[in-house]
Every structure is written in C-alpha cells, then in structure tokens.
Amino acid sequence: MKFKTIFREILEVVLPALVLFLLLRTFVVEARYVPSPSMRPTIIEWDRFLVEKVSYRFREPRRGDIIVFHPTEKANYLANEQQGRQGEPVRLDDFIKRIVALPGETVEIAEGKVWINGVPLTEEYISPERRPIYEFGPITVGEDEYFVLGDNRNQSWDSHYWGTLPRKNIVGRAFWRFWPLKRIGPIR
C-alpha cells in the first residue's frame, strides 16, 4: 500500500512539476551566468541572471539589448582553429553580448568609438578604459542579422572578430540579475 501511495504522489506532484519546469526553461525563462570579463562592468564574471525567451516572438531585437545566443559557425570554426584542434570539433557555449547595430545598418569602429551609418553611437555603459583600441569595418549588417559587442570591448570575442549574428541564433534577452545579492536588479 505504501508503494502505491508514493508512486501516486510522484505521478500527481513530481512529474507535473518537472514537466512545468522543463517547459518554462525551454520556452519562457532560464538562469545563466557569465564566465568571462567580456561584459564588464555591466555583467561581472560569475553574475547569475535570467534570460527571457518570449519578447522576441512579438518584437524585433533592439539596439542596446543584452542577448544570449548560440555562437555562429564561424565562431566555432575560428575557436577550433585557434586551438589547433584536429578531428571532432568542439562547440562553444552560448555567448552574451550587446546589440549595437541592426539589420541594414553600416557599422565601423574607429577612434575608440562605434559608428552607425557615420554617426558615433552614444554608449554611457562604456567607460573610457573599455573603449575599443582597434579599428574595424565599415561593414553593412545583413538582413536578419545583428552586430554584437561585449561591453569590455578589448576583452570580448564578438562580431568584430567573427562577423554578424543571425537572428535565428538568439536565445533570449538578459533582463534580471539575481546573484550576487548586492547587485540584484534589472540589467541595463
């Protein structure tokens, strides 16, 4: 009798909870962390945050959005090439970066600034010591593609290295930091 009760509770409580969790994580929201300094100071290494996966079903990504995405084929290829890998290639983990250029825009990085269609981009989140010390472009972002950069421009492996990001690679938008507690709140 006791086995039947435990089995019934598993079927009635644990199984639906597990299914609900998996559905929410797959289609609505999931927790992530950043293992690198590429988004400093906005997101610091090992910050834990939530990524929502719903809004881009109803609207297009916007400049300034911080997104999580699957790396491009070129990024995976270059990573394996840099490491001198032979045989079965290693796939990179998802990235987190900020959208700086939208489809159809021309982007260039020069004089420590990002230029969009010939106009310097206003980026209050980039401190002087994190401004890019490299030159890039100009290139025109393709249809259904985005140009993404880390906020720590000189320590970020991003679009200036491996190219534009296809829309289909976007997982979702980072919106809420929940750890560490002293930095809890919205991600801007």
Secondary structure, 3 states (H helix, E strand, C coil): CHHHHHHHHHHHHHHHHHHHHHHHHHHCEEEEECCCCCCCCCCCCCCEEEEECCHHHCCCCCCCCEEEECCCHHHHHHHHHHCCCCCCCCCCCCEEEEEEECCCCEEEEECCEEEECCEECCCCCCCHHHCCCCCEEEEECCCCEEEEECCCHHHCCCHHHHCCEEHHHEEEEEEEEEECHHHCEECC
